[in-house]
Amino acid sequence: MALDKDLQSIQEVRDLIAAAKRAQAVLATYSQEKIDAICFAIAQAGARHAEELAKMANQETGFGKWEDKVLKNQLGSIILWESIKDMKTIGLLCEDRKNGILEYGVPVGVVAALIPSTNPTSTTLYKSIISIKAGNGIVISPHPGAKNCIIETAKIIQDAARSAGAPDGLVGYISLTTMEATNALLKHRDIGLILATGGEAMVRAAYSSGNPAIGVGPGNGPSFIERTADIPKAVKRIFDSKTFDNGTICASEQSIVTERCIEKKVVDELEKQGGYFLSADESQKLSKFILRANGTMNPAIVGKTAQKIADMAGISIPGGTRVLISRQTEVSKKNPYSREKLCPILAFYVEDSWEQACERSIQILYVEGAGHTMTMHTQNDAIVREFALKKPVCRLLVNTPGALGGVGATTGLPPALTLGCGAVGGSATGDNITPMHLMNIRRVAYGQKELEQLRGGAVPRPTYSAPTSGSNLTTTNPAPTSPPSFSTNEVERIAKEVIARLGHGG
């Protein structure tokens, strides 16, 4: 009797996890050098097959541009490797002789990697490399809409890892993609950590699985163009980001917020560089295509060109239009323009001051994408610092394209295709995820005091004194004065005097 596909998929998951667990136990005996050799082999294979996999992903999903996906595959392989190759992850990591502390890297075991359809091949490469670099096995759960290109990537990874000496089963992938298979993977007791990239529902499932998880949901980053900005460069960077792979990176800009005093210059530059401002009627037509009835983003617009989206909405736009722009004054979950749009569509807000622009940006982020990323274009460092204090994001990018800056391609952030959103975004971390997030630190602590010392020793006094009101926080505080010392006889005398006064009511 043939088994149900659902049951077969669950059994496949169990077998994959068991194989990855056995392989990881073997990997745990490898040196740092041998593990690095495996990761390097995978990175090289990813770079060699970058174009092939990019074309395959583009053809299967219909998202983005294959030319840009080549760069994403390189980011998830060889560029990533260059940033982590010297990272110590195996064995003794740190020795603090002064405080008697040793730190050892300990793998989490088997990583469950959920792969999105928007960045399928690059994310598969990225998660495999950082998992193995930290000494883990990995089981890959493909998005059904990108299953073939993800599995092909996983096969390339398996071959490269095996050629470098990795044990069989270290990298596995689910071939029977069902909801039951994903649930079985997330909840299996032998999963050490879930690494989830995708929609809100999937991330919530990862966090409610009972296993440790790092999940990242949608972005919805506004981009603030402040009055001191180099406006042509600001618009170029925003458009570079919003049209890169047709906006499928979640760190890409979703709205522009600018000041009224420079509104005309910004509008003129947006139009000059290929932006098309929709009329009120056109905005209304297009709005029906952005969200589905259930309030989620319509996959039909994801990664499509401005022309393709306009055609779907029955809107005539000039040839050469790169980005569709809609003037907006409202921010709400019901307004699709103030939500995440993984395609070349931007909302456009104008405010009277940078303070009001700051508040508008916060409103947008709390509608969707809190904790993720926003960008700003300015030459005023004081305003950057004000925004950094107030914005509910983990990445505030300045004078750079959001999509490329967020993933570490044009900034000094670690190259990553999983971007933490912090507590405000419901994530376990706000970092760009690296191998250091996929391991535990085992600490060896040598005793430095005896109980008698704790009982009889002086309690250390704090050495920090708060700055006076209005003082510069960067000023070094003066060294604290030494506390007065008392003999035992003086302490006893003072105590007797206090007790006597209390006894007489004064």
C-alpha positions as CSV (number, residue, x, y, z in Angstrom):
1,M,0.0,0.0,0.0
2,A,1.4,3.4,-1.0
3,L,1.9,5.9,1.8
4,D,0.4,9.3,1.8
5,K,2.7,12.0,0.5
6,D,2.3,13.8,3.9
7,L,3.5,10.7,5.8
8,Q,6.3,10.1,3.3
9,S,7.5,13.7,3.8
10,I,7.5,13.4,7.6
11,Q,9.5,10.2,7.4
12,E,12.0,11.9,5.0
13,V,12.5,14.7,7.5
14,R,13.2,12.3,10.3
15,D,15.7,10.4,8.2
16,L,17.4,13.7,7.1
17,I,17.7,14.9,10.7
18,A,19.1,11.5,11.9
19,A,21.7,11.6,9.1
20,A,22.6,15.2,9.8
21,K,23.0,14.4,13.5
22,R,25.3,11.5,12.8
23,A,27.4,13.5,10.4
24,Q,27.6,16.4,12.8
25,A,29.0,14.1,15.5
26,V,31.8,13.3,13.0
27,L,32.3,16.9,12.1
28,A,32.7,17.8,15.8
29,T,36.0,15.9,15.7
30,Y,37.3,18.0,12.9
31,S,39.9,20.8,13.3
32,Q,39.2,24.4,12.5
33,E,41.3,24.1,9.4
34,K,39.4,21.1,8.1
35,I,36.0,22.7,8.6
36,D,37.3,25.9,6.9
37,A,38.4,23.8,3.9
38,I,34.8,22.5,3.6
39,C,33.3,26.0,3.8
40,F,35.8,27.3,1.3
41,A,34.9,24.5,-1.1
42,I,31.2,25.4,-0.9
43,A,31.9,29.1,-1.4
44,Q,34.0,28.3,-4.5
45,A,31.3,26.1,-5.9
46,G,28.7,28.7,-5.2
47,A,30.7,31.3,-7.1
48,R,31.4,29.0,-10.0
49,H,27.7,28.2,-10.4
50,A,26.4,31.7,-9.5
51,E,25.1,32.5,-13.0
52,E,23.6,29.1,-13.6
53,L,21.7,29.2,-10.3
54,A,20.7,32.8,-10.8
55,K,19.0,32.0,-14.1
56,M,17.4,28.9,-12.7
57,A,15.9,30.9,-9.8
58,N,14.7,33.7,-12.1
59,Q,13.0,31.2,-14.4
60,E,11.3,29.2,-11.7
61,T,10.0,32.0,-9.5
62,G,9.6,34.8,-12.1
63,F,11.1,37.2,-9.5
64,G,13.7,39.8,-10.1
65,K,16.6,39.9,-12.6
66,W,19.0,37.0,-13.1
67,E,21.9,39.4,-13.5
68,D,21.4,40.8,-10.0
69,K,20.8,37.3,-8.6
70,V,24.4,36.5,-9.7
71,L,25.7,39.1,-7.4
72,K,23.5,37.8,-4.6
73,N,24.8,34.3,-5.1
74,Q,28.4,35.7,-4.9
75,L,27.4,37.6,-1.7
76,G,26.1,34.3,-0.2
77,S,29.2,32.4,-1.1
78,I,32.6,33.9,-1.8
79,I,32.0,37.4,-0.4
80,L,30.6,35.8,2.7
81,W,33.5,33.5,3.0
82,E,36.0,36.4,2.8
83,S,34.3,38.0,5.8
84,I,34.3,34.9,8.0
85,K,37.3,32.9,6.9
86,D,39.4,34.1,9.9
87,M,36.6,33.7,12.4
88,K,37.6,31.3,15.2
89,T,34.6,29.0,15.8
90,I,36.1,25.6,16.8
91,G,37.7,24.7,20.1
92,L,39.3,27.3,22.4
93,L,38.2,30.8,21.2
94,C,39.5,33.0,24.0
95,E,41.6,32.8,27.1
96,D,41.4,35.6,29.7
97,R,44.2,34.8,32.2
98,K,43.5,37.9,34.4
99,N,39.9,36.8,35.2
100,G,40.4,33.1,34.9
101,I,38.0,32.6,32.0
102,L,38.3,30.2,29.0
103,E,35.7,30.3,26.2
104,Y,35.1,27.3,23.8
105,G,32.9,27.2,20.7
106,V,30.2,24.6,20.9
107,P,28.0,23.8,17.9
108,V,24.2,23.8,18.3
109,G,24.0,20.5,16.4
110,V,21.6,20.4,13.5
111,V,20.3,23.7,12.0
112,A,16.8,23.7,10.3
113,A,17.1,26.2,7.5
114,L,13.9,27.6,6.0
115,I,14.6,29.2,2.6
116,P,12.5,32.0,1.0
117,S,11.5,32.2,-2.7
118,T,12.7,35.8,-3.0
119,N,16.4,34.9,-2.5
120,P,16.4,31.1,-2.8
121,T,19.8,30.1,-4.1
122,S,21.8,32.8,-2.4
123,T,20.2,32.1,1.0
124,T,20.7,28.3,0.6
125,L,24.5,28.9,0.1
126,Y,24.7,31.4,2.9
127,K,22.9,29.4,5.5
128,S,24.9,26.2,4.6
129,I,28.3,28.0,4.9
130,I,27.6,29.7,8.2
131,S,26.1,26.6,9.7
132,I,29.0,24.4,8.8
133,K,31.5,27.1,9.8
134,A,30.0,26.9,13.3
135,G,30.4,23.1,13.3
136,N,26.8,22.2,12.6
137,G,24.8,20.0,10.2
138,I,22.0,21.5,8.3
139,V,18.6,20.4,6.9
140,I,17.2,22.7,4.2
141,S,13.4,23.3,3.8
142,P,12.8,24.7,0.4
143,H,10.0,27.2,-0.4
144,P,7.6,25.3,-2.7
145,G,7.7,28.2,-5.2
146,A,11.5,27.8,-5.6
147,K,11.9,24.1,-4.8
148,N,13.9,23.1,-7.9
149,C,16.5,25.9,-7.8
150,I,17.0,25.4,-4.0
151,I,17.4,21.6,-4.4
152,E,19.9,22.1,-7.2
153,T,21.9,24.5,-5.0
154,A,21.8,22.0,-2.2
155,K,23.2,19.3,-4.5
156,I,26.0,21.6,-5.5
157,I,26.7,22.2,-1.8
158,Q,26.6,18.5,-1.0
159,D,29.1,17.7,-3.8
160,A,31.5,20.5,-2.8
161,A,31.4,19.5,0.9
162,R,31.9,15.8,0.2
163,S,34.9,16.6,-2.0
164,A,36.5,18.5,0.9
165,G,36.0,15.7,3.3
166,A,32.6,16.4,4.9
167,P,30.8,13.4,6.2
168,D,27.7,12.1,4.3
169,G,24.4,13.6,5.5
170,L,25.9,16.8,6.8
171,V,23.8,18.8,4.3
172,G,20.3,17.5,3.7
173,Y,17.2,18.9,1.9
174,I,13.5,18.1,1.9
175,S,12.5,16.8,-1.5
176,L,8.8,16.2,-0.6
177,T,7.8,19.7,0.4
178,T,4.6,19.7,2.5
179,M,3.4,21.7,5.4
180,E,3.6,18.6,7.5
181,A,7.3,18.1,6.6
182,T,8.1,21.7,7.6
183,N,6.2,21.3,10.9
184,A,8.0,18.0,11.6
185,L,11.3,19.7,10.9
186,L,10.6,22.7,13.2
187,K,9.4,20.6,16.1
188,H,11.9,17.7,16.0
189,R,13.7,17.3,19.3
190,D,17.1,16.8,17.6
191,I,17.0,20.3,15.9
192,G,19.5,22.5,17.7
193,L,18.4,25.8,16.1
194,I,15.9,27.0,13.5
195,L,17.1,29.7,11.1
196,A,14.0,31.1,9.5
197,T,13.8,33.7,6.7
198,G,10.4,34.6,5.2
199,G,6.9,35.7,5.9
200,E,5.4,36.6,9.3
201,A,3.4,33.3,9.6
202,M,6.5,31.2,9.0
203,V,8.6,33.1,11.5
204,R,5.8,32.8,14.1
205,A,5.7,29.1,13.5
206,A,9.5,28.8,14.0
207,Y,9.3,30.7,17.4
208,S,6.3,28.6,18.6
209,S,7.9,25.3,17.7
210,G,9.5,24.7,21.0
211,N,13.0,24.8,19.6
212,P,15.5,27.7,19.7
213,A,14.9,29.9,16.7
214,I,16.3,33.0,14.9
215,G,13.6,34.3,12.6
216,V,13.3,37.5,10.6
217,G,10.1,38.8,9.1
218,P,9.2,41.6,6.6
219,G,11.0,44.9,6.2
220,N,9.2,48.1,5.4
221,G,12.0,50.7,5.6
222,P,11.3,54.3,4.9
223,S,14.1,56.4,3.3
224,F,14.4,60.0,4.6
225,I,15.9,62.6,2.3
226,E,17.0,65.5,4.6
227,R,17.5,69.1,3.4
228,T,21.3,68.8,3.4
229,A,21.4,65.7,1.3
230,D,23.1,65.4,-2.1
231,I,19.7,64.9,-3.8
232,P,20.9,63.4,-7.1
233,K,23.0,60.9,-5.2
234,A,20.2,60.2,-2.8
235,V,17.8,59.4,-5.5
236,K,20.3,57.3,-7.4
237,R,21.0,55.2,-4.3
238,I,17.3,54.7,-3.6
239,F,16.6,53.7,-7.2
240,D,19.7,51.4,-7.3
241,S,18.3,49.6,-4.3
242,K,14.6,49.5,-5.3
243,T,15.5,48.2,-8.8
244,F,18.2,45.8,-7.7
245,D,16.6,42.4,-8.4
246,N,13.4,44.4,-8.8
247,G,13.2,45.1,-5.1
248,T,13.1,41.5,-3.7
249,I,15.6,42.2,-0.8
250,C,13.5,43.0,2.3
251,A,16.0,45.8,3.3
252,S,15.1,47.8,0.2
253,E,13.3,51.1,0.6
254,Q,9.5,51.1,0.7
255,S,8.7,54.8,1.2
256,I,10.4,58.1,0.7
257,V,10.0,60.8,3.4
258,T,11.3,64.3,2.7
259,E,11.1,67.9,3.8
260,R,8.7,70.4,2.2
261,C,11.5,72.9,1.7
262,I,13.3,70.6,-0.8
263,E,10.1,68.8,-2.2
264,K,10.4,70.3,-5.7
265,K,14.1,69.4,-6.0
266,V,13.4,65.8,-4.9
267,V,10.4,65.4,-7.2
268,D,12.3,66.8,-10.2
269,E,15.2,64.4,-9.5
270,L,13.0,61.4,-9.0
271,E,11.3,62.1,-12.4
272,K,14.6,62.8,-14.0
273,Q,16.0,59.4,-12.9
274,G,13.0,57.4,-14.1
275,G,10.4,57.7,-11.4
276,Y,6.8,58.1,-12.4
277,F,4.3,59.8,-10.0
278,L,1.0,58.1,-10.2
279,S,-2.2,60.2,-10.3
280,A,-4.8,59.7,-7.6
281,D,-6.8,57.6,-9.9
282,E,-3.8,55.5,-11.0
283,S,-2.8,55.1,-7.3
284,Q,-6.2,53.7,-6.5
285,K,-6.0,51.3,-9.4
286,L,-2.6,50.0,-8.4
287,S,-3.5,49.7,-4.8
288,K,-5.8,46.8,-5.6
289,F,-2.8,44.8,-6.8
290,I,-0.5,45.4,-3.8
291,L,-2.4,43.5,-1.1
292,R,-4.5,40.4,-1.2
293,A,-7.9,40.2,0.5
294,N,-6.3,38.7,3.6
295,G,-4.0,41.7,4.0
296,T,-0.8,40.1,2.8
297,M,1.4,41.2,-0.1
298,N,0.2,40.0,-3.5
299,P,2.9,37.6,-4.9
300,A,2.0,38.6,-8.4
301,I,3.8,41.9,-8.0
302,V,6.9,40.6,-6.2
303,G,10.1,41.1,-8.2
304,K,8.3,42.4,-11.3
305,T,9.4,45.5,-13.3
306,A,7.5,48.8,-13.0
307,Q,6.2,48.3,-16.6
308,K,4.9,44.8,-15.8
309,I,3.1,46.0,-12.7
310,A,1.6,49.0,-14.6
311,D,0.4,46.6,-17.3
312,M,-1.3,44.4,-14.7
313,A,-3.1,47.4,-13.2
314,G,-4.1,48.8,-16.6
315,I,-2.0,52.0,-16.2
316,S,-0.1,53.7,-19.1
317,I,3.4,54.8,-18.1
318,P,6.2,56.4,-20.0
319,G,8.8,54.2,-21.5
320,G,11.9,53.8,-19.4
321,T,10.0,54.1,-16.1
322,R,12.0,52.5,-13.3
323,V,9.9,53.1,-10.2
324,L,6.3,53.8,-9.6
325,I,5.7,56.5,-7.0
326,S,2.5,57.3,-5.1
327,R,2.0,60.5,-3.0
328,Q,0.6,59.5,0.4
329,T,-0.5,61.3,3.6
330,E,-1.9,58.3,5.5
331,V,-0.1,55.5,7.3
332,S,-2.1,52.4,8.2
333,K,-2.2,48.6,7.7
334,K,-5.1,49.3,5.3
335,N,-3.0,51.5,3.1
336,P,-1.0,49.2,0.8
337,Y,1.5,52.0,0.1
338,S,2.6,52.2,3.7
339,R,3.3,48.4,3.7
340,E,6.1,46.3,2.4
341,K,6.2,46.1,-1.4
342,L,9.0,43.8,-2.8
343,C,8.9,45.5,-6.2
344,P,9.7,48.9,-7.7
345,I,6.8,50.8,-5.9
346,L,7.5,53.7,-3.5
347,A,5.2,55.7,-1.3
348,F,6.1,59.5,-1.1
349,Y,5.5,61.6,2.0
350,V,6.3,65.2,2.5
351,E,6.7,66.8,6.0
352,D,7.4,70.3,7.3
353,S,10.5,69.5,9.3
354,W,13.0,66.7,10.0
355,E,11.3,66.2,13.4
356,Q,8.0,65.5,11.7
357,A,9.8,63.3,9.1
358,C,11.2,61.4,12.0
359,E,7.7,60.8,13.5
360,R,6.4,59.8,10.1
361,S,9.2,57.2,9.7
362,I,8.3,55.7,13.1
363,Q,4.7,55.5,12.1
364,I,5.6,53.6,9.0
365,L,7.8,51.2,10.8
366,Y,5.2,50.4,13.4
367,V,2.7,49.5,10.7
368,E,5.1,46.9,9.4
369,G,8.8,46.1,9.5
370,A,9.7,47.3,13.0
371,G,13.2,46.3,14.0
372,H,14.4,45.8,10.4
373,T,16.1,48.6,8.4
374,M,15.7,52.2,7.3
375,T,17.8,54.6,5.3
376,M,18.5,58.3,5.4
377,H,20.4,60.7,3.1
378,T,21.9,63.7,4.8
379,Q,25.1,65.6,5.6
380,N,24.0,66.5,9.1
381,D,25.5,64.0,11.5
382,A,23.5,65.4,14.4
383,I,20.3,64.4,12.8
384,V,21.7,61.0,12.1
385,R,22.3,60.6,15.8
386,E,18.8,61.8,16.7
387,F,17.3,59.3,14.3
388,A,19.5,56.5,15.7
389,L,18.2,57.2,19.2
390,K,14.5,57.1,18.2
391,K,14.0,54.7,15.3
392,P,12.7,51.2,16.0
393,V,15.2,49.6,13.6
394,C,18.3,47.5,14.0
395,R,20.0,49.0,10.9
396,L,20.0,52.7,10.2
397,L,21.8,53.1,6.9
398,V,23.2,56.5,5.9
399,N,23.9,57.6,2.3
400,T,23.8,54.1,0.8
401,P,21.3,51.9,-1.0
402,G,19.1,50.0,1.6
403,A,19.1,46.7,-0.1
404,L,22.8,46.5,-0.6
405,G,23.8,48.3,2.6
406,G,21.6,46.1,4.8
407,V,23.1,42.9,3.6
408,G,26.6,44.2,4.0
409,A,27.5,44.7,0.4
410,T,28.0,48.5,0.5
411,T,28.5,49.0,4.2
412,G,30.8,47.5,6.9
413,L,28.0,45.3,8.3
414,P,28.6,41.5,8.1
415,P,27.6,40.1,4.7
416,A,24.3,38.3,5.5
417,L,21.0,37.2,3.9
418,T,19.2,36.9,7.3
419,L,18.9,40.2,9.1
420,G,17.7,40.2,12.7
421,C,15.0,42.5,13.8
422,G,15.6,42.6,17.5
423,A,13.0,42.4,20.3
424,V,10.9,45.2,18.7
425,G,10.6,43.1,15.6
426,G,9.9,39.8,17.4
427,S,13.4,38.5,16.7
428,A,16.0,36.9,19.0
429,T,18.7,39.3,17.8
430,G,19.1,42.5,15.8
431,D,22.3,41.4,14.2
432,N,23.2,40.4,10.7
433,I,23.4,36.6,11.3
434,T,26.9,35.1,11.2
435,P,28.4,31.7,12.3
436,M,28.7,33.2,15.8
437,H,24.9,33.1,16.2
438,L,24.8,29.4,15.4
439,M,27.0,28.2,18.2
440,N,27.1,28.4,22.0
441,I,30.0,29.6,24.1
442,R,31.1,27.2,26.8
443,R,32.9,29.1,29.6
444,V,35.4,27.6,32.0
445,A,35.7,29.8,35.1
446,Y,38.5,29.3,37.6
447,G,37.8,30.2,41.2
448,Q,39.5,33.4,42.4
449,K,38.1,33.9,45.9
450,E,37.2,31.9,48.9
451,L,34.0,32.3,51.0
452,E,36.0,33.9,53.8
453,Q,37.2,36.6,51.5
454,L,33.6,37.3,50.4
455,R,32.5,37.6,54.0
456,G,35.4,39.6,55.3
457,G,36.5,41.5,52.3
458,A,35.5,45.0,51.4
459,V,32.7,45.4,48.9
460,P,34.1,47.1,45.7
461,R,32.8,50.6,45.4
462,P,31.5,51.8,41.9
463,T,34.0,53.7,40.0
464,Y,31.5,55.5,37.7
465,S,30.1,58.9,38.5
466,A,27.2,60.3,36.5
467,P,27.9,63.3,34.4
468,T,26.4,66.6,35.5
469,S,23.5,68.0,33.6
470,G,24.4,69.4,30.2
471,S,27.9,67.9,30.3
472,N,29.4,66.3,27.2
473,L,29.0,62.5,27.4
474,T,32.4,62.0,25.8
475,T,34.2,63.8,28.6
476,T,36.2,61.5,30.9
477,N,34.8,61.5,34.4
478,P,37.3,62.4,37.2
479,A,38.7,59.5,39.2
480,P,36.7,58.9,42.3
481,T,38.1,59.9,45.7
482,S,39.2,57.1,48.0
483,P,36.6,56.2,50.7
484,P,37.5,57.1,54.4
485,S,39.0,54.1,56.3
486,F,37.9,53.2,59.9
487,S,39.5,50.9,62.5
488,T,37.5,48.2,64.2
489,N,37.3,50.2,67.5
490,E,36.0,53.3,65.6
491,V,33.3,51.2,63.9
492,E,32.2,49.8,67.3
493,R,32.2,53.2,68.9
494,I,30.0,54.7,66.1
495,A,27.6,51.8,66.3
496,K,27.2,52.2,70.1
497,E,26.5,55.9,69.7
498,V,23.8,55.3,67.0
499,I,22.1,52.6,69.1
500,A,22.1,54.9,72.2
501,R,20.5,57.7,70.2
502,L,17.9,55.4,68.8
503,G,17.1,54.2,72.3
504,H,16.5,57.8,73.4
505,G,14.4,58.7,70.4
506,G,16.8,61.2,68.9
